[in-house]
Amino acid sequence: MDMVVFWLLVSGLCVASLFLGMQGEKTQEKSVQAFFVCNGNLGLVSLMLTILATQLGGGSVIGSAEAAYQNGWGAIFYSLGIALGLMIMAFTVGPALRKFGVFTIANVLGNIYGSRRLHIIASLLSILTLFFILVATGVSCRKVFLSLGFDSPWMLVGFWSVLIGYTILGGLRAVVLTDKLQVLFILGVFSLIVFFLGDQFVGMVNSPKPLDLGTADISWSSWVLMPLCFMLISQDMGQRCFAAQNDKSIRRAMIGGSCLLVVATLIPVLVGILGRSIGVTVLDGESIFMAVVKETLSPMIISFVAIAVLMAIISTADSLLCAISSNVALDFLKSKTMKQSRWVTFVIGFLSLILSFYEGDVIPVMIVGYEISVFGLLVPFLMGLWLKKVSETQALWSLGIGIIGFLSMKFIHFSGMEALVLAAGTLPYIFLKPR
């Protein structure tokens, strides 16, 4: 890797991100609504790029490459699940959220059922889920640094501090501004990877037997169904809907973002399979994506790829941080000032940094996070939106069935169990009458 180019790009990324954070602060009103949902004035292009940037992160890049290296083409299931979820949300849940006039999914659920208790439970589950995903994103960031030969923890500390800094400064507006910069750079660098490794990708795909890799460790019901369902109730995507100018923008942005996500995620999947086919080995804790890049590309291009991967990670992490902060500040603290919202953001960012030194795979941790919210909240949320009459009792019974199902899966699991648990969650709406 060309260290001069790498450090110049890192410095430019950090300075640009902090500058955009300050611009986000200057261009918005000093209110909690402006801090978390941009006063509901995000246009189509900004909305589509921030949706893509949020989903094209540590899981879609680092995690997908690792899964492809271990299990083959089935690794694309994860991103397909996200893309399908965004497609469904574009025509159902997304536009419906804006009519409630609130800024968190938990608040929407509480309003539907007229239940403060359900509002709090939903917010807790959302916070727990998003925090799991944020920590997994931090783990993927640390893996990239290890792959680049930076084993000092201070690299992650410095990088994460910049992320926290610009999110504190400008809230969602700063996140959207930096997302646009980051995702355009990422797509440009992925195009370079295709240009330089395209012949190897084509040869690998056209080979009569490119790899004897199965998908034994990839369950479609987890890797497709869980991300798909989570998109419908995730606070970070809900926050984009609350911030959109209109329903038409939501539909077009989510359709465009989902299509671009699938295309972009093919690159790390191909890189992971290529790594296995050419016999690349990685040390514990390193990223297979970066290991393959170092093996196959020039030092100059490696520097650009490294920055693109870090941008992909940070573009997801800042969205998650802003979403968690909105749950804490709006659902629990009833925040009225930006100062309090910024302190909440700082504390959550600091805690996620500490836990990012956890050792483990990226996507499995994210899947656990998805399951917590999906099993507990998806059925009550959708039933509340689609049925004319519902009650708190029905929702609490459904939530309880989902949580029991989630815990049971840690001891017993079979293909399709996730769908069975979700189906069981509808039983209270069939057998209990709303009051």
VOROTI-753609 format. One record per atom (N, C-alpha, C): residue in three letters; x, y, z. Coordinates in steps of 0.1 Angstrom, whole numbers, plus 5000, padded with zeros to 4 digits. Layout:
ALAXYZ
...
***
This chain:
MET500849885000
MET500050005000
MET500950125000
ASP500550224992
ASP501250354992
ASP500850435004
MET501750445014
MET501350505026
MET501150665025
VAL501850725016
VAL501750865014
VAL500350895009
VAL499850814999
VAL498550834993
VAL497550805004
PHE497750695011
PHE496750655021
PHE496550765032
TRP497650815037
TRP497550925048
TRP496951055042
LEU497251085030
LEU496651205024
LEU495151185022
LEU494751065018
LEU493251035017
LEU492551035030
VAL493250975040
VAL492650965054
VAL492451115059
SER493551195058
SER493451325063
SER492351405055
GLY492251385042
GLY491251455035
GLY489851415039
LEU489651285041
LEU488351225046
LEU487951285059
CYS488851295069
CYS488551345082
CYS488251495081
VAL489051565074
VAL488851715073
VAL487551745066
ALA487251675055
ALA486051695047
ALA484751655056
SER484851545063
SER483751505071
SER483451605082
LEU484451655089
LEU484251755099
LEU483751885094
PHE484251925082
PHE483752045075
PHE482252035071
LEU481851915066
LEU480551895063
LEU479651895075
GLY480151845086
GLY479451845099
GLY479151985103
MET480152075102
MET479952215105
MET478952285095
GLN479052245082
GLN478052305073
GLN476652255076
GLY476552135080
GLY475252085084
GLY474652165096
GLU475552195105
GLU475152275117
GLU474652415113
LYS475452475103
LYS475152615099
LYS473852625091
THR473552525084
THR472352535074
THR471052485080
GLN471052455093
GLN469752405099
GLN469352495111
GLU468052485114
GLU467652555126
GLU468152485139
LYS468252555149
LYS468752505162
LYS467552435169
SER467152315164
SER466052245170
SER466252095169
VAL465652025178
VAL465751875179
VAL465251815166
GLN464151875160
GLN463551825148
GLN464551845136
ALA465251955136
ALA466251975126
ALA467451875128
PHE467751855140
PHE468951775143
PHE468751625139
PHE467451575141
PHE467251435138
PHE466551405125
VAL465751495120
VAL464951465107
VAL465051575097
CYS466051665098
CYS466251775088
CYS464951845084
ASN464051865094
ASN462851935092
ASN461951885080
GLY462251755077
GLY461451695067
GLY461551745053
ASN462751785049
ASN462951855036
ASN464051785027
LEU464351655029
LEU465351585021
LEU464751555007
GLY465551594997
GLY465151574983
GLY465451434979
LEU465051394966
LEU465151264961
LEU466651214960
VAL467551294954
VAL468951244953
VAL469551224966
SER469451324975
SER470051314988
SER469451194996
LEU468251164995
LEU467551055001
LEU468050924996
MET468150914983
MET468650784977
MET470050754980
LEU470950854980
LEU472350834983
LEU472550804998
THR471850865007
THR472050835021
THR471450695024
ILE470350655017
ILE469850515019
ILE470950415015
LEU471450435003
LEU472550344998
LEU473750345007
ALA474150465011
ALA475350475020
ALA475150405033
THR473950415039
THR473650345051
THR473750195050
GLN473250145039
GLN473149995038
GLN474449935032
LEU475250015025
LEU476549975019
LEU477649995029
GLY477649915039
GLY478549935050
GLY479449815054
GLY479749805066
GLY480649695071
GLY480049555068
GLY478749535069
GLY478049415067
GLY478149375052
SER477749475044
SER477549455029
SER478949435022
VAL479949495028
VAL481349495022
VAL482149385029
ILE482549415041
ILE483449325048
ILE482849195051
GLY481549195057
GLY480849075060
GLY480548995048
SER480049055037
SER479748975025
SER480948905019
ALA482148975019
ALA483348915014
ALA483748795022
GLU483648815036
GLU484048695044
GLU483048585042
ALA481748605041
ALA480848505039
ALA481048435025
ALA481348515015
ALA481648455002
ALA482848375002
TYR483848415009
TYR485148335010
TYR484848205017
GLN483948195026
GLN483648075034
GLN482547995027
ASN481548055021
ASN480347975017
ASN479947995002
GLY480648084995
GLY480348094981
GLY479248204978
TRP478548174967
TRP477648274961
TRP476448304971
GLY476148224980
GLY475048244989
GLY475248364998
ALA476448424998
ALA476748545006
ALA475848665001
ILE475448654988
ILE474648774983
ILE473248774989
PHE472848664996
PHE471548665002
PHE471348785012
TYR472348815019
TYR472248925029
TYR471849055023
SER472549095012
SER472149225005
SER470849214998
LEU470549094992
LEU469249074986
LEU468149094996
GLY468349045008
GLY467349065018
GLY467049215021
ILE468149285022
ILE468049435025
ILE467349505013
ALA467749465001
ALA467149524989
ALA465649494988
LEU465249374990
LEU463849334990
LEU463049415000
GLY463649425012
GLY463049505023
GLY462749645019
LEU463749705013
LEU463649845008
LEU462549854997
MET462449764988
MET461449764978
MET460049754984
ILE459849664993
ILE458549655000
ILE458249775008
MET459249835015
MET459049955022
MET458650075014
ALA459150075001
ALA458850184992
ALA457350194989
PHE456650084989
PHE455250094985
PHE454250064997
THR454850045009
THR453950015020
THR454250105032
VAL455250055040
VAL455450125053
VAL456050265052
GLY456950275042
GLY457650405041
GLY456750525040
PRO455850535030
PRO454950645029
PRO453950665041
ALA453650545046
ALA452650545057
ALA453150615070
LEU454550615072
LEU455150665084
LEU454950815085
ARG454950885074
ARG454951035075
ARG453651095081
LYS452551015080
LYS451351075084
LYS451151085099
PHE452051025107
PHE451951015121
PHE452551145128
GLY453351215121
GLY453851345126
GLY454851325138
VAL455451205139
VAL456451185150
VAL457751145143
PHE458851115151
PHE460151095146
PHE460850965149
THR460150875156
THR460750745158
THR459750635155
ILE460150515151
ILE459250405149
ILE458550365161
ALA459250365173
ALA458650335185
ALA457550425189
ASN457650555186
ASN456550645188
ASN455350615179
VAL455650585167
VAL454550545158
VAL453750425164
LEU454550325169
LEU453850205174
LEU453050245187
GLY453650325195
GLY452850375207
GLY451650445204
ASN451650525193
ASN450450605189
ASN449350515183
ILE449850415176
ILE448850325170
ILE448050255180
TYR448650205191
TYR448050125201
TYR447650215213
GLY447950345213
GLY447650425224
GLY448250385237
SER449550335236
SER450250275247
SER451650325249
ARG451850395261
ARG453150445264
ARG454050325267
ARG453450225273
ARG454250105277
ARG454850035264
LEU454050025254
LEU454449965242
LEU455550055235
HIS455350185236
HIS456250275230
HIS457650255236
ILE457750245250
ILE459050225256
ILE459650095253
ILE458849985253
ILE459449855250
ILE459949855235
ALA459249915226
ALA459649915212
ALA460949995211
SER461050105218
SER462250185218
SER463450115223
LEU463250045234
LEU464349965240
LEU464849855230
LEU463949785224
LEU464349685214
LEU465049745202
SER464549855198
SER465249925187
SER466649975190
ILE466850025202
ILE468150065207
ILE469049945208
LEU468649835213
LEU469449715215
LEU469849665201
THR468949655192
THR469249605178
THR470249695171
LEU469949825171
LEU470849915164
LEU472249925170
PHE472349905183
PHE473649905190
PHE474449785187
PHE473749665186
PHE474449545181
PHE475049565167
ILE474249625158
ILE474749655145
ILE475849755144
LEU475749855153
LEU476849955154
LEU478149895159
VAL478049815169
VAL479249745174
VAL479849655163
ALA479049585156
ALA479549495145
ALA480149575134
THR479649695132
THR480249785122
THR481649835127
GLY481749855140
GLY483049895145
GLY484049785145
VAL483549655146
VAL484449535145
VAL484949535131
SER484149555121
SER484549545107
SER485649655104
CYS485449775110
CYS486449885109
CYS487849835115
ARG487749775126
ARG489049735132
ARG489649625124
LYS488849535117
LYS489449435109
LYS490149495097
VAL489649605092
VAL490249665080
VAL491649725085
PHE491649785096
PHE492949845101
PHE493949735104
LEU493549615109
LEU494449505111
LEU494949455098
SER494149455088
SER494549405075
SER495549495068
LEU495449625072
LEU496449725066
LEU497749735074
GLY497849655085
GLY499049645093
GLY498949745105
PHE497849805108
PHE497749895119
PHE497049825131
ASP497949775140
ASP497349695151
ASP497149785164
SER497549905163
SER497349995174
SER495850035176
PRO495250025188
PRO493850055190
PRO493650205187
TRP494650295187
TRP494450435186
TRP493950475172
MET494250385162
MET493750415149
MET492250405149
LEU491650305155
LEU490150295156
LEU489650415164
VAL490350445175
VAL489850555184
VAL489750685176
GLY490850715169
GLY490850835161
GLY489850845151
PHE489650735143
PHE488650735133
PHE487250745138
TRP486950675149
TRP485650675155
TRP485350815161
SER486350875166
SER486151015171
SER485751115161
VAL486251095149
VAL485851185138
VAL484451165135
LEU484051035134
LEU482651005131
LEU481651065142
ILE482051045155
ILE481251105165
ILE481151255164
GLY482351315161
GLY482451455160
GLY481551525150
TYR481551475138
TYR480651545128
TYR479251505130
THR478951395136
THR477551355139
THR476951445150
ILE477851475160
ILE477451565170
ILE477151705165
LEU478051755156
LEU477951885151
LEU476651915143
GLY476351825133
GLY475251855124
GLY474051755124
GLY474151655132
GLY473051555133
GLY472751485119
LEU471551465116
LEU471251385104
LEU471651465091
ARG471551595092
ARG471951685080
ARG473451655077
ALA474351645087
ALA475751625085
ALA475951475080
VAL475151385086
VAL475251245081
VAL474851235066
VAL473851305062
VAL473451305048
VAL474551365039
LEU475051475043
LEU476051545035
LEU477351455033
THR477751395044
THR478951305044
THR478651175036
ASP477451125037
ASP476951005030
ASP477151025015
LYS476751145010
LYS476851164996
LYS478251164991
LEU479151224998
LEU480551224995
LEU481151084995
GLN480751015006
GLN481350875008
GLN480850774998
VAL479550774995
VAL479050674986
VAL479550694971
LEU479650824967
LEU480250844954
LEU481650804953
PHE482450824963
PHE483850774963
PHE483850624963
ILE483050554971
ILE482950414971
ILE482650354958
LEU481550404951
LEU481150354938
LEU482250374928
GLY483050484929
GLY484150514920
GLY485250414921
VAL485550374934
VAL486650284937
VAL486250144933
PHE484950104935
PHE484449974931
PHE484549954916
SER484350064909
SER484550064894
SER485950034891
LEU486950094898
LEU488350064896
LEU488649914898
ILE488049854909
ILE488249714912
ILE487749624900
VAL486549664895
VAL486049584883
VAL486949604871
PHE487549724869
PHE488449754858
PHE489649664859
PHE490249654870
PHE491549584872
PHE491349434874
LEU490249394880
LEU490049244883
LEU488949184875
GLY488449264865
GLY487249214857
GLY487549084850
ASP488749074844
ASP489148954837
ASP489148834846
GLN489648844858
GLN489648734868
GLN488248704872
PHE487448804874
PHE486048774878
PHE485348694867
VAL485548734854
VAL484848674843
VAL485348524842
GLY486648504843
GLY487248374842
GLY486748284853
MET486548334865
MET486148264876
MET484648224874
VAL483848314870
VAL482348284868
VAL482148184856
ASN482948194845
ASN482848114834
ASN483447974835
SER484247964846
SER484847834848
SER483847724850
PRO484047604844
PRO483047494845
PRO482747464860
LYS483747474868
LYS483547444883
LYS484347544890
PRO483947674891
PRO484747774897
PRO485147744911
LEU484247694919
LEU484647664933
LEU483647554938
ASP484147464946
ASP483347364953
ASP482947424966
LEU482047524966
LEU481647584978
LEU480147574979
GLY479647534991
GLY478247524993
GLY477747645001
THR476547645006
THR475947745014
THR475447685027
ALA476247585032
ALA475747515044
ALA475547605056
ASP476447705057
ASP476347795069
ASP475547915067
ILE474847925055
ILE474048035052
ILE472547995051
SER471748035061
SER470348005061
SER469548115054
TRP468848085043
TRP468048185036
TRP467048255045
SER466548175055
SER465548235064
SER466148345073
SER467448325076
SER468048425084
SER468648535076
TRP469348495065
TRP470148595057
TRP469348675048
VAL468148625044
VAL467248705036
VAL466048755044
LEU465448675051
LEU464148715058
LEU464448825069
MET465548805077
MET465748895088
MET466149035083
PRO467049055074
PRO467349185069
PRO466149245062
LEU465349165055
LEU464149215048
LEU463149275058
CYS462849195068
CYS461949235078
CYS462349355086
PHE463649355089
PHE464249465097
PHE464149595090
MET464249605077
MET464149725069
MET462749795072
LEU461749715075
LEU460449775076
LEU460249845090
ILE461049805100
ILE460849865113
ILE462149935118
SER463149945110
SER464449995115
SER464350155117
GLN464850205128
GLN464850345130
GLN465650425120
ASP466750365116
ASP467550445106
ASP466850465093
MET466150365088
MET465350385076
MET464050465078
GLY463450445090
GLY462350525094
GLY462750675095
GLN463850695100
GLN464350835101
GLN464450905087
ARG464850825077
ARG464950875063
ARG463550915058
CYS462550825062
CYS461150855057
CYS460650975064
PHE460850995077
PHE460451115084
PHE461051245078
ALA462351225073
ALA463051345068
ALA462751375053
ALA462051285046
ALA461751305032
ALA460751415029
GLN460951475017
GLN460051585013
GLN458551535011
ASN458451415005
ASN457151365002
ASN457151214999
ASP456051154998
ASP455951014996
ASP456550964983
LYS456451044972
LYS457051004960
LYS458550994961
SER459251084968
SER460651074971
SER461050954978
ILE460250914988
ILE460550784995
ILE460550664985
ARG459450654977
ARG459350544968
ARG460550534958
ARG460850644952
ARG461850644942
ARG463250624948
ALA463450684959
ALA464750674966
ALA465050534971
MET464050464976
MET464250334981
MET464450234970
ILE463650254959
ILE463850164947
ILE465250184941
GLY465650304939
GLY466950334934
GLY468050284943
GLY467950304956
GLY468950264965
GLY469050114966
SER467950044965
SER468049894966
SER468649834954
CYS468449894942
CYS469049834930
CYS470549864930
LEU470949984933
LEU472350014934
LEU473049924945
LEU472349894956
LEU472949814966
LEU473349674961
VAL472449614954
VAL472649474949
VAL473849474939
VAL473849574930
VAL474949584921
VAL476349604928
ALA476349704937
ALA477549734944
ALA478049614953
THR477149544959
THR477549434968
THR478049314961
LEU477749304948
LEU478349194940
LEU479949204940
ILE480449324941
ILE481949334941
ILE482549264953
PRO482149294965
PRO482849224976
PRO482549074976
VAL481349024971
VAL481148884970
VAL482048824960
LEU482248884948
LEU483248834939
LEU484648834944
VAL484948944952
VAL486348944957
VAL486548834967
GLY485548804976
GLY485648694985
GLY485848564979
ILE485048534968
ILE485148404961
ILE486448394954
LEU486948514948
LEU488248514942
LEU489348484952
GLY489248534964
GLY490248504974
GLY490348354977
ARG489248284978
ARG489248144980
ARG489848074968
SER489548114956
SER489948044944
SER491448054942
ILE492048164946
ILE493448184944
ILE494248144956
GLY493548104967
GLY494248054979
GLY494748164988
VAL494148274989
VAL494548384998
VAL494248335012
THR495148355021
THR494948325036
THR494948445044
VAL494248445055
VAL494148565063
VAL494448525078
LEU495048625085
LEU495348605099
LEU494048625107
ASP494048585119
ASP492848605128
ASP492548755129
GLY491248795127
GLY490848925129
GLY491049015117
GLU491648965106
GLU491849045094
GLU490649035085
SER490549125075
SER489549125065
SER489949055053
ILE489048955048
ILE489448885036
ILE489348985024
PHE488449075024
PHE488349175013
PHE489649245011
MET490249295022
MET491449375021
MET492649275018
ALA492549155023
ALA493649055020
ALA493749025005
VAL492549014998
VAL492548984984
VAL493049104976
VAL492549224980
VAL492949344974
VAL494449364974
LYS495049334986
LYS496549354987
LYS497249244979
GLU496649134976
GLU497249024968
GLU497249054953
THR496249134949
THR495949134935
THR496049274928
LEU496149384936
LEU496149514931
LEU497449594934
SER497749704927
SER498949784930
SER498849864943
PRO499949904948
PRO499949974961
PRO499050104960
MET499050174949
MET498350294947
MET496850264948
ILE496350164941
ILE494950124941
ILE494550074955
ILE495450004961
ILE495149944975
ILE494750064984
SER495550174983
SER495250284992
SER493850344989
PHE493450354977
PHE492150404974
PHE491050304979
VAL491250174977
VAL490350074981
VAL490150074997
ALA491250095004
ALA491250095018
ALA490350215023
ILE490550325017
ILE489750445021
ILE488250425017
ALA488050365006
ALA486650335002
ALA485950245012
VAL486650145017
VAL486050045026
VAL485850125040
LEU486750205044
LEU486550285056
LEU485350375055
MET485250435043
MET484050525040
MET482750445041
ALA482750325035
ALA481550235036
ALA481150205050
ILE482150185059
ILE481950155073
ILE481350275080
ILE482050395078
ILE481650515085
ILE480250565080
SER479950535068
SER478650585063
SER477450505069
THR477750385073
THR476750305081
THR476750345095
ALA477950355101
ALA478050385115
ALA477450515119
ASP477650625111
ASP477050755115
ASP475550745115
SER474950675105
SER473450665105
SER472950595117
LEU473650485121
LEU473250405132
LEU473350485145
LEU474450565146
LEU474650645158
LEU473550755159
CYS473150815148
CYS472150915148
CYS470750855151
ALA470550735146
ALA469250665149
ALA469050625163
ILE470150575169
ILE470050535183
ILE469850655192
SER470650765189
SER470450885196
SER469050945196
SER468450925184
SER467050975183
SER466150895192
ASN466350765193
ASN465450685202
ASN465650725216
VAL466950745220
VAL467150775234
VAL466650915237
ALA467051015229
ALA466651155232
ALA465151185231
LEU464551125221
LEU463151155218
LEU462151065226
ASP462450935227
ASP461550845234
ASP461650845249
PHE462850865254
PHE463150855268
PHE463350995275
LEU464151075269
LEU464551195276
LEU463651315272
LYS462851285261
LYS461951395256
LYS462751525254
SER463851505247
SER464751615245
SER464151735238
LYS464451855243
LYS463951975237
LYS465052065231
THR466352025235
THR467452105230
THR468452025223
MET469152085214
MET470252025206
MET471451985215
LYS471652065226
LYS472752035235
LYS472551895241
GLN471451865246
GLN471151735252
GLN471251625242
SER470751645230
SER470851545219
SER472251515216
ARG473151625216
ARG474551605212
ARG475251525223
TRP474951545236
TRP475551465247
TRP475151315246
VAL473851295242
VAL473351155240
VAL474151085229
THR474351165218
THR475151105207
THR476551075211
PHE477151165219
PHE478551135223
PHE478651015232
VAL477750995241
VAL477850885250
VAL477650755243
ILE476650745234
ILE476450625226
ILE477650595217
GLY478150695211
GLY479350675202
GLY480550615210
PHE480750675222
PHE481850625231
PHE481650485235
LEU480450445239
LEU480150305243
LEU480350215232
SER479950245220
SER480050155209
SER481550135205
LEU482350245207
LEU483850235204
LEU484450125214
ILE484150135226
ILE484650035236
ILE484349895232
LEU483049875229
LEU482649735225
LEU483049685211
SER483649785203
SER484049745190
SER485349655190
PHE485949645202
PHE487149555203
PHE486749415205
TYR485449385204
TYR484949245204
TYR485549165192
GLU485849035195
GLU486348955184
GLU485248865178
GLY485048865165
GLY484048775159
GLY483748815145
ASP482848735139
ASP482348765125
ASP481348885126
VAL481248945114
VAL480449065114
VAL478949035112
ILE478648965101
ILE477248945097
ILE476448865108
PRO477048755114
PRO476248685124
PRO475848775136
VAL476748875140
VAL476348965151
VAL475149055146
MET475249095133
MET474149185128
MET472849105128
ILE472948975124
ILE471748895123
ILE471048885136
VAL471848865147
VAL471248855161
VAL470548985164
GLY471249095160
GLY470549225163
GLY469249245155
TYR469249195143
TYR467949205135
TYR466849125142
GLU467249005146
GLU466248915152
GLU465548965164
ILE466249035172
ILE465749095185
ILE464449185181
SER464649275172
SER463549365168
SER462549295159
VAL462949225150
VAL462049165140
VAL461049075147
PHE461548985156
PHE460648885163
PHE459648955172
GLY460249065179
GLY459349135189
GLY458449235183
LEU458849305172
LEU458049425168
LEU457449415155
LEU457949335146
LEU457449335132
LEU455949315131
VAL455449205137
VAL454049175136
VAL453149275143
PRO453449325155
PRO452549425161
PRO452549555152
PHE453749585147
PHE453849715139
PHE452949705126
LEU453149595118
LEU452449575106
LEU450949565108
MET450549485118
MET449149465122
MET448549595126
GLY449249675133
GLY448749805137
GLY448549905126
LEU449349895115
LEU449249975104
LEU448049935095
TRP447949795094
TRP447049745083
TRP445549715088
LEU445449685101
LEU444149645106
LEU443449775112
LYS442149775111
LYS441349885116
LYS441249895131
LYS441149785137
LYS441049785152
LYS442049685158
VAL442849745167
VAL443849655174
VAL443949705188
SER444449625197
SER444549655211
SER445949635216
GLU446249705227
GLU447549685234
GLU447749535238
THR446749475243
THR446849335247
THR447249245236
GLN446749265224
GLN447149185212
GLN448649205209
ALA449049335210
ALA450449365207
ALA451349305217
LEU451049315230
LEU451949255240
LEU452049105239
TRP450849035236
TRP450948895234
TRP451848855222
SER451648925211
SER452448905199
SER453948925202
LEU454249035209
LEU455649065213
LEU456148955221
GLY455448905231
GLY455948805240
GLY456148675232
ILE455348635223
ILE455548515215
ILE456848535207
GLY457048655201
GLY458248675193
GLY459548665201
ILE459548725213
ILE460748715222
ILE460948575226
ILE459948495230
ILE460148355233
ILE460648275221
GLY460148305209
GLY460748245197
GLY462148275195
PHE462548405197
PHE463948445196
PHE464848375206
LEU464448355218
LEU465248285228
LEU465248135225
SER464148085220
SER464147935217
SER465147905206
MET465347995196
MET466147965185
MET467647955189
LYS467948005201
LYS469347985206
LYS469647845210
PHE468547765212
PHE468747625216
PHE468247525205
ILE467247565198
ILE466647485188
ILE466447565175
HIS466947505164
HIS466847585151
HIS466747485140
PHE465847515131
PHE465647435118
PHE465247535107
SER465447495095
SER465247585084
SER463747635084
GLY463547755083
GLY462247815082
GLY461647845096
MET462447825107
MET461847855120
MET461547995122
GLU462348085115
GLU462048235117
GLU460648265112
ALA460348215100
ALA459048235094
ALA457948185103
LEU458148065109
LEU457148005118
LEU456948095131
VAL458048145136
VAL457848235148
VAL457048355144
LEU457348415133
LEU456548535129
LEU455148505126
ALA454848385120
ALA453448345118
ALA452748325132
ALA453448265141
ALA452848245155
ALA452548385161
GLY453248485158
GLY453048615164
GLY451748685159
THR451148625148
THR449848675144
THR448648615151
LEU448848515159
LEU447748445165
LEU446948535175
PRO447548615183
PRO446748705191
PRO445748795183
TYR446148825171
TYR445248915163
TYR444048825157
ILE444248695157
ILE443148605152
ILE442248565164
PHE442748535175
PHE442048475186
PHE441648575197
LEU442248685198
LEU441948785208
LEU441148905201
LYS440048945207
LYS439349055201
LYS439849185206
PRO440049285197
PRO440449415202
PRO439449485211
ARG439849555221
ARG438949615231
ARG438649755226
***
